[in-house]
Amino acid sequence: MSEEILINVTPQETRVAMVENGVLQEVFIERERKRGLVGNIYKGRVTNVESSIQAVFVDFGLAKNGFLHISDVQPPYFPRNRDEKEEVGRKIPRHNRPPIQECFRRGQEVIVQITKDGVGTKGPTLTTYLSIPGRY
């Protein structure tokens, strides 16, 4: 079994391909003018707590603050039951989570990962469930 990684870099884009036994398995293309931020992990600071929508806005160094909803907050950020564990693939239901204003306060630091790039005037969507994908 032969595996190859092919890389092609131009000023406009970068292409990476995984080939096994002469068959293309995966391809990744990143364009310079449309470089995505999804998957990036940042240490940010809460700038605003919005109890009406159960979310906080996080400044992590980009032009627009990120949006973090209570459904994307891990139990260690909850004020009580900090040792509560979740099984992989089984989040605590939203109605069993504490209010966002009990989890965060303005100025608090938080580690976040971008799950969706911002659209128009809106900033990116964030999560505290960090994921570092890899093939191996």
MARMIKOL-694522 format. One record per residue: residue number from 1; x, y, z of N, C-alpha, C in turn; residue in three letters. Coordinates in nm, 4 decimals, decimal comma, m for minus. Atoms other than C-alpha are relative to their C-alpha. Example, Ala and Ser with C-alpha at 12.3 -4.5 7.8 and 13.67 -1.06 7.14 Angstrom:
// residues 2
   lumdren       n_c1       n_c2       n_c3      ca_c1      ca_c2      ca_c3       c_c1       c_c2       c_c3   tipa
         1     0,0890    m0,1190     0,0000     1,2300    m0,4500     0,7800     0,0900     0,1200     0,0000    ala
         2    m0,0820    m0,1190    m0,0060     1,3670    m0,1060     0,7140    m0,0770     0,1090     0,0730    ser
***
This chain:
// residues 136
   lumdren       n_c1       n_c2       n_c3      ca_c1      ca_c2      ca_c3       c_c1       c_c2       c_c3   tipa
         1     0,0845    m0,1168     0,0000     0,0000     0,0000     0,0000     0,0890     0,1230     0,0000    met
         2    m0,0795    m0,1225     0,0056     0,1492     0,3316    m0,1024    m0,0895     0,1202     0,0254    ser
         3     0,0714    m0,1232    m0,0308     0,0364     0,6647     0,0388     0,0866     0,1168    m0,0407    glu
         4    m0,0723    m0,1196     0,0402     0,1324     1,0001    m0,1009    m0,0807     0,1219     0,0415    glu
         5     0,0607    m0,1294    m0,0238     0,0627     1,3570    m0,0035     0,0550     0,0927    m0,1067    ile
         6    m0,0402    m0,0903     0,1066     0,0686     1,5960    m0,2968    m0,0371     0,1424     0,0406    leu
         7     0,0215    m0,1391    m0,0392     0,1043     1,9696    m0,2307     0,0314     0,0896    m0,1187    ile
         8    m0,0176    m0,0960     0,1077     0,0609     2,2472    m0,4867    m0,0310     0,1380     0,0571    asn
         9     0,0174    m0,1340    m0,0549     0,1112     2,6090    m0,3775     0,0207     0,1029    m0,1094    val
        10    m0,0107    m0,1136     0,0911     0,0449     2,9145    m0,5943    m0,0319     0,1253     0,0810    thr
        11     0,0355    m0,1210    m0,0751     0,0033     3,2793    m0,4921    m0,1502     0,0112     0,0295    pro
        12     0,1445    m0,0105    m0,0177    m0,3744     3,2374    m0,5257    m0,0593    m0,1070     0,0921    gln
        13     0,0571     0,1066    m0,0815    m0,4323     2,9030    m0,3515     0,1016    m0,1081     0,0324    glu
        14    m0,0798     0,1154    m0,0397    m0,2859     2,5998    m0,1779    m0,0884    m0,1232    m0,0113    thr
        15     0,0743     0,1256     0,0155    m0,3948     2,2446    m0,2670     0,0812    m0,1137     0,0616    arg
        16    m0,0631     0,1175    m0,0600    m0,3192     1,9319    m0,0658    m0,0891    m0,1197    m0,0311    val
        17     0,0760     0,1198     0,0355    m0,4245     1,5842    m0,1804     0,0643    m0,1229     0,0622    ala
        18    m0,0453     0,1291    m0,0513    m0,3978     1,2395    m0,0184    m0,0342    m0,1056    m0,1048    met
        19     0,0183     0,1028     0,1011    m0,3498     0,9556    m0,2647     0,0465    m0,1335     0,0573    val
        20    m0,0350     0,1353    m0,0434    m0,3537     0,5845    m0,1725    m0,0116    m0,0936    m0,1185    glu
        21    m0,0032     0,0952     0,1110    m0,2539     0,3263    m0,4337    m0,0523     0,0622    m0,1294    asn
        22     0,0384    m0,0682     0,1224    m0,3067     0,5807    m0,7094    m0,1422     0,0532    m0,0040    gly
        23     0,1382    m0,0470    m0,0060    m0,6611     0,6699    m0,5954    m0,0086     0,1193     0,0944    val
        24     0,0162    m0,1198    m0,0815    m0,7439     1,0180    m0,4676    m0,0954    m0,0287     0,1155    leu
        25     0,0813     0,0244    m0,1184    m0,8742     0,9868    m0,1090    m0,0582     0,1284     0,0580    gln
        26     0,0436    m0,1277    m0,0558    m0,8937     1,3477     0,0119     0,0669     0,1131    m0,0755    glu
        27    m0,0589    m0,1185     0,0590    m0,8375     1,6929    m0,1290    m0,0416     0,1207     0,0830    val
        28     0,0254    m0,1207    m0,0771    m0,8135     2,0275     0,0513     0,0507     0,1179    m0,0813    phe
        29    m0,0379    m0,1198     0,0754    m0,8110     2,3657    m0,1229    m0,0277     0,1217     0,0871    ile
        30     0,0168    m0,1241    m0,0742    m0,7564     2,6980     0,0528     0,0399     0,1155    m0,0899    glu
        31    m0,0259    m0,1165     0,0847    m0,7847     3,0195    m0,1451     0,0482     0,1160     0,0858    arg
        32    m0,0602    m0,1091    m0,0755    m0,5792     3,3185    m0,0331    m0,1019     0,1079     0,0358    glu
        33     0,0952    m0,1080    m0,0269    m0,8608     3,5736    m0,0646    m0,1190    m0,0461     0,0821    arg
        34     0,1150     0,0533    m0,0732    m1,1167     3,3457     0,1048     0,0470    m0,0970     0,1080    lys
        35    m0,0554     0,0874    m0,1024    m0,9123     3,1994     0,3873    m0,0982    m0,0126     0,1155    arg
        36     0,0975     0,0247    m0,1053    m1,1483     3,0421     0,6390     0,0640    m0,0086     0,1371    gly
        37    m0,0477     0,0058    m0,1377    m1,1168     3,0516     1,0149    m0,0566    m0,1188     0,0758    leu
        38     0,0638     0,1128    m0,0673    m1,3274     2,7450     1,0959     0,1053    m0,0984     0,0488    val
        39    m0,0945     0,0935    m0,0601    m1,1401     2,5142     1,3298     0,1080     0,0677     0,0817    gly
        40    m0,1014    m0,0715    m0,0779    m0,9089     2,7828     1,4687    m0,0430     0,0108     0,1458    asn
        41     0,0250    m0,0071    m0,1438    m0,8798     2,7920     1,8490     0,0638     0,1271     0,0535    ile
        42    m0,0457    m0,1274    m0,0536    m0,8464     3,1186     2,0402    m0,0274     0,0094     0,1497    tyr
        43     0,0298    m0,0403    m0,1367    m0,8256     3,2516     2,3931    m0,0620     0,1381    m0,0109    lys
        44     0,0713    m0,1259     0,0132    m1,0821     3,5281     2,4128    m0,0478     0,0522     0,1336    gly
        45     0,0535    m0,0658    m0,1188    m1,2502     3,7603     2,6577    m0,1454     0,0362    m0,0274    arg
        46     0,1419    m0,0298     0,0138    m1,6267     3,7929     2,7104    m0,0196     0,1515     0,0025    val
        47     0,0242    m0,1444     0,0065    m1,7365     4,1418     2,6032    m0,1434     0,0351     0,0362    thr
        48     0,1401    m0,0289    m0,0279    m2,1132     4,1125     2,6472    m0,0740    m0,1295     0,0296    asn
        49     0,0841     0,1143    m0,0354    m2,3553     3,8714     2,8153    m0,1437     0,0376    m0,0344    val
        50     0,1363    m0,0277     0,0452    m2,6966     3,8600     2,6458    m0,0936    m0,1085     0,0524    glu
        51     0,0878     0,1009    m0,0601    m2,9401     3,6773     2,8738    m0,1251    m0,0240    m0,0831    ser
        52     0,1224     0,0164     0,0788    m3,2325     3,7376     2,6343     0,0153    m0,1054    m0,1097    ser
        53    m0,0226     0,1020     0,1037    m3,0741     3,5119     2,3703     0,0908    m0,1126     0,0504    ile
        54    m0,0830     0,1025    m0,0632    m2,8708     3,2985     2,6149     0,1326    m0,0198    m0,0736    gln
        55    m0,1276     0,0044     0,0720    m2,5398     3,3853     2,4498     0,0928     0,1087     0,0537    ala
        56    m0,0985    m0,1026    m0,0296    m2,2199     3,5794     2,5039     0,0744     0,0332    m0,1280    val
        57    m0,0844    m0,0408     0,1108    m2,0053     3,7735     2,2617     0,1425     0,0038     0,0509    phe
        58    m0,1383     0,0188    m0,0422    m1,6328     3,7028     2,2750     0,0941     0,0730    m0,0946    val
        59    m0,1046    m0,0680     0,0775    m1,3458     3,9255     2,1599     0,1224    m0,0901     0,0024    asp
        60    m0,1180     0,0864     0,0077    m1,0645     3,7023     2,0368     0,1014     0,0523    m0,0997    phe
        61    m0,1045    m0,0628     0,0793    m0,8656     3,9477     1,8281    m0,0347     0,0316    m0,1434    gly
        62     0,0389    m0,0332     0,1360    m1,0568     3,9761     1,5010    m0,0885     0,1238     0,0007    leu
        63     0,0801    m0,1219     0,0109    m1,2605     4,2708     1,3733    m0,1385    m0,0165     0,0632    ala
        64     0,1343     0,0243    m0,0530    m1,5927     4,1116     1,4764     0,0068    m0,0994     0,1150    lys
        65     0,0057     0,0922    m0,1136    m1,6675     3,9474     1,8101    m0,0744    m0,1262    m0,0387    asn
        66     0,0650     0,1275     0,0259    m1,7706     3,5827     1,8088    m0,1227    m0,0178     0,0870    gly
        67     0,1268     0,0296    m0,0651    m2,1089     3,4463     1,9176     0,0084    m0,1385     0,0631    phe
        68    m0,0051     0,1271    m0,0721    m2,1163     3,1720     2,1845    m0,1334    m0,0224     0,0700    leu
        69     0,1309     0,0316    m0,0569    m2,4575     3,0195     2,2652     0,0170    m0,0997     0,1147    his
        70    m0,0062     0,0894    m0,1163    m2,5284     2,8309     2,5906     0,0068    m0,1470    m0,0414    ile
        71    m0,0027     0,1403     0,0430    m2,5774     2,5078     2,3930     0,1398    m0,0443    m0,0431    ser
        72    m0,1375     0,0329     0,0373    m2,2080     2,5255     2,2938     0,0990     0,0232     0,1138    asp
        73    m0,0846    m0,0213    m0,1177    m2,0754     2,5685     2,6489     0,0149    m0,1312     0,0752    val
        74    m0,0277     0,1230    m0,0737    m1,9085     2,2759     2,8272    m0,0336     0,0154     0,1481    gln
        75     0,0325    m0,0037    m0,1427    m2,0095     2,1844     3,1870     0,1068     0,0637     0,0912    pro
        76    m0,0947    m0,0655    m0,0909    m1,6781     2,3054     3,3399    m0,0222     0,1513     0,0138    pro
        77     0,0307    m0,1423    m0,0104    m1,8025     2,6614     3,2708    m0,1266     0,0253     0,0823    tyr
        78     0,1203    m0,0159    m0,0803    m2,1235     2,5970     3,4700     0,0407     0,0324     0,1437    phe
        79    m0,0384    m0,0394    m0,1359    m2,1211     2,7529     3,8199    m0,0066    m0,1149     0,1003    pro
        80     0,0094     0,1166    m0,0875    m2,2304     2,4329     3,9938     0,0165    m0,1244    m0,0871    arg
        81    m0,0229     0,1244     0,0741    m2,1590     2,0740     3,8929     0,1159     0,0140    m0,0976    asn
        82    m0,1155    m0,0198     0,0886    m1,8221     2,1781     3,7471     0,0663    m0,1326    m0,0384    arg
        83    m0,0617     0,1296     0,0282    m1,7130     1,8147     3,7635    m0,0911    m0,0898    m0,0835    asp
        84     0,0938     0,0788     0,0795    m2,0132     1,6967     3,5638     0,0632    m0,0334    m0,1352    glu
        85    m0,0574     0,0458     0,1268    m1,9038     1,4939     3,2615    m0,1116    m0,0293    m0,0989    lys
        86     0,0921     0,0357     0,1070    m2,0756     1,4470     2,9292     0,0599    m0,1168    m0,0762    glu
        87    m0,0468     0,1083     0,0845    m2,0533     1,1314     2,7260     0,0232     0,0545    m0,1400    glu
        88    m0,0286    m0,0443     0,1354    m1,9071     1,1725     2,3799    m0,1255    m0,0136    m0,0850    val
        89     0,1175    m0,0004     0,0858    m2,1853     1,2662     2,1405    m0,1311     0,0208     0,0730    gly
        90     0,1231    m0,0208    m0,0777    m2,4344     1,3305     2,4236     0,0137     0,1256     0,0850    arg
        91    m0,0035    m0,1259    m0,0736    m2,4537     1,6950     2,5246    m0,1142     0,0053     0,1007    lys
        92     0,1072    m0,0248    m0,0960    m2,6548     1,8031     2,8257    m0,1083     0,0804    m0,0731    ile
        93     0,1057    m0,0746     0,0695    m2,9958     1,9185     2,6932    m0,0015     0,1471     0,0420    pro
        94    m0,0021    m0,1445    m0,0249    m3,0346     2,2959     2,6683    m0,0852     0,0379     0,1207    arg
        95     0,0871    m0,0352    m0,1123    m3,3221     2,3040     2,9210     0,0588    m0,0418     0,1351    his
        96    m0,0666     0,0406    m0,1246    m3,0954     2,1370     3,1821     0,1261     0,0819     0,0279    asn
        97    m0,1184    m0,0834    m0,0181    m2,8201     2,3982     3,1436    m0,0376     0,1238     0,0808    arg
        98     0,0296    m0,1228    m0,0744    m2,7912     2,6981     3,3749    m0,0104     0,1192    m0,0944    pro
        99     0,0050    m0,1206     0,0833    m2,8646     3,0494     3,2432     0,1411     0,0484    m0,0328    pro
       100    m0,1320    m0,0448     0,0464    m2,5749     3,2003     3,0480     0,0618     0,1007     0,0957    ile
       101    m0,0536    m0,1009    m0,0905    m2,5424     3,4873     3,2968     0,0588    m0,0605     0,1274    gln
       102    m0,0625     0,0678    m0,1133    m2,4523     3,2318     3,5679     0,1329    m0,0646    m0,0400    glu
       103    m0,1210     0,0664     0,0492    m2,1764     3,0833     3,3497     0,1127     0,0985    m0,0305    cys
       104    m0,1013    m0,0960     0,0446    m1,9983     3,3968     3,2255    m0,0289     0,1384     0,0542    phe
       105     0,0122    m0,1406    m0,0342    m1,9347     3,7551     3,3263     0,0900     0,0783    m0,0942    arg
       106    m0,0787    m0,0858     0,0891    m1,7951     4,0441     3,1245     0,1452     0,0022     0,0486    arg
       107    m0,1421    m0,0005    m0,0308    m1,4139     4,0306     3,1095     0,0593    m0,1370     0,0270    gly
       108    m0,0475     0,1358    m0,0272    m1,3906     3,6562     3,1788     0,0695    m0,0579    m0,1232    gln
       109    m0,0708     0,0650     0,1104    m1,1395     3,4618     2,9664    m0,0636    m0,1347    m0,0296    glu
       110     0,0595     0,1259     0,0436    m1,2606     3,1642     2,7661     0,0774    m0,0509    m0,1213    val
       111    m0,0635     0,0633     0,1158    m1,1004     2,9190     2,5215    m0,1120    m0,0447    m0,0939    ile
       112     0,1071     0,0286     0,0963    m1,3123     2,8902     2,2053     0,0583    m0,0488    m0,1324    val
       113    m0,0350     0,0437     0,1347    m1,3049     2,7311     1,8614    m0,1085     0,0489    m0,0938    gln
       114     0,0958    m0,0483     0,0984    m1,4696     2,8747     1,5512    m0,0646    m0,1187    m0,0701    ile
       115     0,0725     0,1079     0,0675    m1,7412     2,6454     1,4148    m0,0625     0,0462    m0,1306    thr
       116     0,0602    m0,0528     0,1220    m1,8809     2,8769     1,1469     0,0510     0,1418    m0,0213    lys
       117    m0,0470    m0,1344     0,0322    m1,7366     3,1818     0,9715    m0,1153     0,0987     0,0077    asp
       118     0,1004    m0,1057    m0,0043    m1,9189     3,5107     1,0117    m0,0580     0,0271    m0,1376    gly
       119     0,0677    m0,0321     0,1249    m2,1678     3,6179     0,7459    m0,0494     0,1443     0,0084    val
       120     0,0453    m0,1388     0,0031    m2,2298     3,9802     0,6519     0,0527     0,0781     0,1188    gly
       121    m0,0395    m0,0806    m0,1161    m2,2292     4,1944     0,9663     0,0191    m0,0835     0,1256    thr
       122    m0,0081     0,0858    m0,1179    m2,2311     3,8964     1,2026     0,1386    m0,0612     0,0129    lys
       123    m0,1284     0,0625    m0,0277    m1,9218     3,7546     1,3669    m0,0109    m0,1514    m0,0062    gly
       124     0,0003     0,1463     0,0069    m1,8210     3,3884     1,3710    m0,0729    m0,0648     0,1173    pro
       125     0,0632     0,0795    m0,1044    m2,0038     3,1218     1,5706     0,1087    m0,0802     0,0710    thr
       126    m0,1044     0,0625    m0,0810    m1,7992     2,9727     1,8559    m0,0548    m0,1163     0,0816    leu
       127     0,0328     0,1079    m0,0922    m1,7944     2,6672     2,0815     0,1139    m0,0154     0,0998    thr
       128    m0,1058     0,0343    m0,0959    m1,6070     2,5625     2,3951     0,0341    m0,1484    m0,0100    thr
       129    m0,0320     0,1408     0,0260    m1,6128     2,2002     2,2729     0,1126    m0,0019    m0,1040    tyr
       130    m0,1136    m0,0062     0,0904    m1,2637     2,1946     2,1236     0,0202    m0,1335    m0,0689    leu
       131    m0,0216     0,1186     0,0802    m1,1867     1,9488     1,8469     0,1260     0,0201    m0,0840    ser
       132    m0,1206    m0,0041     0,0822    m0,8502     1,8783     1,6889    m0,0024    m0,1255    m0,0857    ile
       133     0,0147     0,1185     0,0838    m0,9287     1,6448     1,4009     0,1326    m0,0430    m0,0600    pro
       134    m0,1179     0,0539     0,0649    m0,6704     1,4223     1,2488    m0,0277    m0,1375    m0,0550    gly
       135     0,0191     0,1295     0,0615    m0,6382     1,1180     1,0397     0,0541    m0,1126     0,0874    arg
       136    m0,0623     0,1048    m0,0805    m0,4171     0,9288     1,2831    m0,0186     0,0299     0,1472    tyr
***
